[in-house]
Amino acid sequence: MIEVKKMRINKALWIVIVSAVMIPLLLNGCGSSRQARFYTLSSVQSPPAAGKQTTLSDAVTVGIGPIEIPHYLERPQVVTRTSQNELAVSDFDRWGGPLRPDVSRVVLENLSIMLASNQVSVVPWTQGGILHYRVAVDVTRFDATPGKEVWLKAKWTIFGQDGKTPAMVRESNIIEPVGGRDASNIVAAMSQALGKLSQDMANGITAVLSAKPKG
């Protein structure tokens, strides 16, 4: 009788041990069934209706960079803001590559369209020729709140040919609505916000060129 009780206790203990090991494994297996999704920012397809497209002379070259973004965004995951002091890092929504070069690429493509010039290049200048102007950008906020808005705040400076003397210093403060809570809606709104920042920069470059003495 005692042996039978011991056998029952051992069997019950074995079931508890196996359950303690297997249940977390099964739960993890279920949790990992969702696959990661990867995103990239997109450039504008044509100059915004509110912006004025100005064609630069082929002799004018404009470098773009460096473009800095907040350090908390420099990670593979898409980061969103849940409150004033709290961020959420997605487990499954990820960038297709490093975010800072992607931002630089989009700004470059936008300005190429908005200024209708092939002489716009990201610094360091690699295409040869003389660099007449350079635009440096410091993005201090690029926060996305799902279902609400993207807030893009950036200070940008246009430098002259010596690369040190500012010809213009401006700050852009852009609020772009987000059409939904999905990451695809967030990334689309971020791209739209970059388009508006690029238009501000294009207008600034045009103003600097217009103010330059002829001759």
N, C-alpha and C positions, 0 to 999 in steps of 0.2 A: 504493500500500500504506500509506504514511504517512497519507494522507488518510482511509483507511478506519479506521485505528487511532484517529485524532483524533475521528472521528465516533462510534466506539464509546465512547470515553472521555467525550465530551460527553453522550452519551445516558445513560451510567451516572451521571454527575454530576447530570444533570437528574432522574433517578429518585430519587437520594438527597435532593436538595433538596425535591422534591415530597413525598416520604415524611416528611421532617422537619417539613414544614408541615401536612400533612393528618392524620397519625396523632394528634397532640395534639388537633386539632379534633374528630376522630371520637371520641376517648376522652371529651372533655368533653361531646360530644353524648349519649353513652351515659350518662354520670354524671348529667346533668341531666334524664334521663327520669323520675326519681322525683320526685313532687310533694310539696310541703310539706303537712303536716297541722297544723290549728289547734285549740287547746284552751282551755277556760275551766273555772274552778273551779265547784263546785256546792255549794249549801247543803243543810242537812238537811231532810228532808221532815216530820219530827215530832221532838219532844224525845226525846233518848236515854233508854232505859229506866232507866238509872242516875241520871238527873237528875230533879229535882223541878220541875215546872212551877208557877210562881207568877204569879198575875195581879196586875199593878200597878194602882194607882189611875190613872184618866185624868188626874188632876192632876199626876202625876209624869212628868217628861220627862227622858230620858237621851240625851246626845249621845255618839257614838262617834268618836273621832279626836283627834289624828291617829294613823294607823297607819303605822309605819315598818318597812321591810324592808331586809335587807342590800343594799348597792349592787350586788353582783355578780349579783343576781337581776333587776335592773331593766334588762332587755334583751328583745328580741322572742323570742329562742330559749329553749327549755327547758334549764335548767342542771341537771346531775346531778353527784354527787361520786363520783370513782373511787378516791380514796385520801384520807388525812388532809389532804394539802396540794395535791391536784390536783382540778380541776374539768373537766368535759366540757361543751362548748356544742354542742347538736345543730344539724345543718345543715338538717334537714327537720321537726323537731318544734318548733312555735312557739305562742306565746300569741295568742289572738284579739284581745287589746288589752293595754295596760300592766298589769303584774302587781299593782302596789300598789293601784290602784283596784279591781281585781278581788277582792283579799283583803278590802278594806274593805267591798265590796258583800256578800260572803259572810258576814262577821262580822255585819253589820247585819241581813241576812235571818235568820241563825241566832238572834240575840238577839230579834228580833221574834217568832219562833216560841216560843222558850224562855220568854220573859217574857209572852207572850200580850198584847202591848201594841202599839198603833199609834203611841205617842209615843216611839219610839226612832228617832233620826235621826243621820246622820253630821254631825259638825261641819265647816263652820260651820252653825249652826242656821238653817234657812230657812223652817220651817213656822210661825213665830211662837210666842208663848207664852213661858213662863219655863223656862229650862234648869236643872233641879234638880241633875243630876249629869252628869259627863262622864268617859268612860273613854278614857285614852290608852294606846296599845300600842306597845311597842318590840320588834319581832321581831329577835332577834340571830342565830338560826339557823333556816333552813327548807330543810334539805338532804335530797335524795333520792338514795338509793343503789339503782340498778336491781336488782330481784330480792331486795332485803333489807328496807330500812326507810326511812321518812321521819322525820327528827328535827326537831321544832318546839320551839324554846325562845323564850319571850317574857316580858318583864316588863310588867305592866299596872298602871295606877294609876287609882283612882276618886277624882275630885276633887269637892268640894262645890260649892255654888252660886256661890261666888266664883271658881271655876275655878283656884284656886291652892292651897287647903288640901287635902292628901290625906286621904281618909276610909279608904282601904285601899290597900296596896301588896303585890302578890303576883308570884310568878314561876311560870309553867307550863312543865313539861319533859315533852314528849309524844313517845313513840316509837310510830309506826304501821307495821305490816308492809305491805310491797308485794307484791301477788299475782303479779307477773311483771316482766319486763324491758321491756315495751312502755311507751311514753309514756302511753298511756291508763291503765295500771295505776298509774303514778307519780302522775298528776294525781288519780285517784280517792283514793289514799292521802293526798295533800296535802289534799284536801277533807275527808276523815275527821278528819285531825289538826286542821284549823281548827274542825270541829264540836266536838271535845273542848276546844279552847281557849275557844270561845264558851260552852260549858257551865260551865267554870271561872269565866268572867266573869259569867255569869248568876247563879251561886251567890253570887259576891261582891257583886253588886248587891243581891240579895235579903237577904243578911246585913246590909248597910249600912242598907237600908230598915227591916229588923226592929229594928235597934238605935236607930233614930231615935226621939226622944221623941215621944209622942203629944200632940196638942193644937194 
